[in-house]
Amino acid sequence: MGRRRKKVVHIPKKKLPKFFSCPMCGKETVRVEISRAGDNALTQCSSCGLKEEFPLKTAQGAVDAYCMLTDKIYGPTKTPPATEQ
């Protein structure tokens, strides 16, 4: 008589997306292309034509470039009021 085999549970690893949602038009058409030679990342939307280029450090990836794009779009648009003295 033998023992029962234990059931092996495989946990799938999560992968990063290749396309991100556009902060301007809302569609999932933003692609991030990283150029390691110049340490730049080009983010562009194929739907509305939004295109930005950001400098990257060696440890940063596509998600970081997309976060820089959303920070630029949703960031503060108002200039702080001048203080009077």
Secondary structure, DSSP 4 states (H G I P E B T S, - for coil): --PPPPPPPPPPPP---SEE--TTT-SS-EEEEEETTTTEEEEEETTT--EEEEE--TT--HHHHHHHHHHHHHS--SPPPPPP-
